[in-house]
Amino acid sequence: MKLIFERSQPGRRGGGPPSHDLPAAAIPEELRRAEPPRLPELAEPELLRHFTELSTRNFGIDTGFYPLGSCTMKYNPRVNERLVMLPGFRDLHPYQDEDAAQGALELMWRLQEALIEISGLHACSLQPAAGSQGELTGLMLMRAYFNDRGEGAQRDTVITADTAHGTNPASVTMAGYKLAKVATDARGNVDVANLRELVDERTAGLMLTNPSTLGLFDENIEDVAKIFHEAGAL
């Protein structure tokens, strides 16, 4: 596939602004360009074909199998896509006055209350806007929990799987914890024997994506949780 600059032909133009009789903008001499910017020159249909062809080269859940247990590459049902394109969602500005965004705020509140009921927790935050932000939020909650129990200085290590996404160790470091990695067994699960060797009184908790980055639901997840809880970790 050619680059857009390789398709460029001098003198070709797409759409342009209509003619007008307005005075030229008074741009100070020191802010003016010495020469025009190097932009590709194409007719509008050529530009459209280029970016349409480029879009077909993106890999995603619509075009192929994607086994990664990622926080991002999940299949979103098309009905969800239709709903988020409703004007009430699509046209909301991040700094919209609360009085003018009550419908969206009510739906967020309902989602929050549903998650609280499903999880059995006392509170829920919709603040994290990405998986990596969710990781850091969870680690900050761990720290707050152990500080409240007087174990903040003692619990200084967080365990992640050796298959973990790169943001996991980064989040652990940003949260001020030491990192320990647990091995993966032949079936792609957390190696329980190795985990027992790592978990001790200094362990704060576990960061684990399930399904994992290998795209597998850990068969030993209940045993894994029990090991941490018996050690007083999260």
C-alpha positions in Angstrom: 0.0 0.0 0.0 1.4 3.4 -1.0 1.8 6.2 1.6 -0.4 9.1 1.1 2.6 11.2 0.1 3.4 8.7 -2.6 -0.1 9.2 -4.0 0.3 13.0 -4.0 0.4 14.8 -7.4 1.3 18.6 -7.5 -1.7 20.7 -8.2 -4.4 18.2 -7.2 -7.0 19.6 -4.8 -9.9 18.3 -2.8 -12.5 20.6 -1.4 -11.7 24.2 -0.4 -13.2 27.1 1.4 -15.6 29.3 -0.6 -14.3 32.6 -1.9 -14.8 35.7 0.2 -13.9 39.4 0.4 -12.7 39.4 4.0 -9.4 41.2 4.7 -6.4 39.0 5.2 -5.5 38.1 8.7 -2.8 40.3 10.2 -0.1 37.7 11.1 3.1 39.1 12.5 6.0 38.6 10.2 8.0 36.5 12.7 5.1 34.0 13.0 4.7 33.5 9.2 6.0 30.4 7.5 8.9 30.8 5.2 7.4 28.2 2.8 4.0 26.4 2.6 3.6 23.2 4.7 4.4 19.9 2.9 1.0 18.5 2.6 -0.2 15.7 0.2 -2.1 16.9 -2.8 -4.9 14.6 -3.8 -8.4 14.8 -5.1 -11.2 14.1 -2.6 -12.1 10.6 -4.0 -8.4 9.6 -3.9 -8.2 10.8 -0.2 -11.3 8.8 0.6 -10.1 5.6 -1.1 -6.7 5.9 0.7 -8.1 6.1 4.2 -10.8 3.5 3.5 -8.1 1.1 2.3 -6.0 1.9 5.4 -8.9 1.2 7.7 -9.3 -2.4 6.3 -5.7 -3.1 7.5 -6.7 -2.6 11.1 -7.0 -5.8 13.1 -9.8 -6.1 15.5 -12.5 -8.3 16.9 -14.7 -7.7 13.8 -12.0 -9.0 11.4 -10.3 -11.9 13.2 -9.9 -14.1 16.3 -8.4 -12.2 19.2 -7.7 -14.4 22.3 -5.9 -11.9 24.4 -7.6 -11.4 27.8 -7.3 -7.6 27.5 -9.3 -4.9 29.1 -9.7 -3.2 25.7 -10.2 -5.8 23.0 -13.5 -7.1 24.1 -16.4 -7.6 21.8 -19.0 -4.9 22.1 -22.4 -6.0 20.9 -23.6 -3.7 18.0 -26.7 -2.7 20.0 -24.3 -1.1 22.5 -22.6 0.8 19.7 -26.0 2.1 18.5 -26.9 3.2 22.0 -23.7 5.1 22.7 -24.2 7.0 19.4 -27.5 8.4 20.7 -27.2 12.3 20.7 -27.7 12.4 24.5 -24.4 10.5 24.9 -22.5 11.4 21.8 -23.0 15.2 22.1 -22.2 15.5 25.8 -19.3 17.7 26.5 -16.9 16.7 29.3 -17.5 20.0 31.0 -21.2 20.0 30.5 -23.2 21.6 33.3 -24.6 19.0 35.7 -28.1 20.4 35.3 -27.9 19.6 31.6 -26.5 16.1 32.0 -29.0 14.6 34.5 -30.0 11.7 32.2 -26.4 10.5 31.7 -25.6 11.0 35.4 -28.7 8.9 36.4 -27.6 6.0 34.1 -24.1 6.2 35.6 -25.6 6.1 39.1 -27.8 3.1 38.2 -24.7 1.3 36.8 -22.8 2.0 40.0 -25.6 0.7 42.2 -25.9 -2.4 40.1 -22.2 -3.1 40.4 -22.3 -2.6 44.2 -25.2 -5.1 44.5 -23.5 -7.7 42.2 -20.1 -7.5 43.9 -21.4 -7.3 47.4 -19.1 -4.3 48.1 -20.1 -1.1 49.9 -19.1 1.3 47.2 -18.0 1.5 43.6 -16.1 4.1 41.4 -16.7 4.7 37.7 -13.7 7.1 37.7 -11.1 4.9 36.0 -11.4 5.4 32.3 -9.1 2.6 31.2 -7.8 -0.8 32.4 -4.4 0.7 33.5 -6.3 3.3 35.5 -8.4 0.6 37.1 -5.2 -1.3 38.0 -3.7 1.8 39.8 -7.0 2.5 41.5 -7.1 -1.1 42.9 -3.6 -0.8 44.1 -4.3 2.5 45.8 -7.3 0.8 47.5 -5.0 -2.0 48.7 -2.6 0.6 50.2 -5.5 2.5 51.9 -6.9 -0.8 53.3 -3.6 -1.9 54.9 -2.7 1.6 56.1 -6.1 1.6 57.9 -5.2 -1.8 59.5 -1.7 -0.6 60.5 0.0 -3.0 58.1 1.0 -0.4 55.4 4.7 -0.6 56.0 4.7 -4.4 56.3 2.7 -5.2 53.2 5.1 -3.9 50.5 4.9 -6.5 47.7 2.3 -7.2 45.0 2.4 -10.4 42.9 1.6 -10.5 39.2 1.6 -13.4 36.7 4.6 -13.7 34.4 2.1 -13.4 31.5 0.7 -10.1 32.8 0.1 -7.1 30.6 3.0 -4.6 30.7 0.9 -2.1 32.6 0.6 -4.4 35.6 4.3 -4.1 36.7 4.2 -0.4 35.8 1.1 0.2 38.0 2.7 -1.7 40.9 5.8 0.5 40.7 3.7 3.7 40.5 1.8 2.6 43.6 5.0 2.3 45.5 5.0 -1.5 45.8 7.7 -4.1 45.1 6.9 -6.5 42.3 7.0 -10.3 42.5 6.1 -12.6 39.5 4.4 -15.9 39.8 5.1 -18.6 37.1 2.5 -20.1 34.7 2.0 -23.8 34.6 1.8 -26.0 31.5 -2.0 -25.3 31.1 -1.6 -21.5 31.2 -2.9 -21.2 34.8 -1.1 -19.6 37.8 1.4 -22.1 39.1 -0.1 -22.7 42.5 3.0 -24.4 44.0 5.2 -21.4 43.0 2.5 -19.0 44.3 2.6 -20.7 47.8 6.4 -20.0 47.9 5.9 -16.3 47.1 2.9 -15.4 49.4 3.9 -14.4 52.9 3.3 -11.7 55.5 4.8 -9.0 53.3 2.3 -9.7 50.4 -0.3 -7.0 49.8 -2.2 -8.7 47.0 -2.4 -10.1 43.6 -3.0 -8.5 40.2 -4.5 -11.0 37.8 -6.5 -10.6 34.6 -9.1 -13.4 34.3 -9.4 -14.5 31.5 -5.6 -14.0 31.4 -3.5 -12.4 28.8 -3.2 -15.9 27.3 -7.0 -15.8 26.8 -7.6 -18.5 29.4 -9.9 -18.6 32.4 -7.7 -19.7 35.3 -8.8 -23.1 36.5 -7.3 -22.6 39.9 -8.7 -19.2 40.6 -10.5 -20.2 43.8 -7.4 -21.9 45.2 -5.4 -18.8 44.2 -7.8 -16.5 46.1 -7.7 -18.7 49.1 -3.9 -18.6 49.3 -3.9 -14.8 49.4 -6.8 -14.5 51.9 -5.3 -17.0 54.3 -2.2 -14.8 54.3 -4.2 -11.7 55.0 -3.6 -10.4 51.5 -6.0 -9.1 48.9 
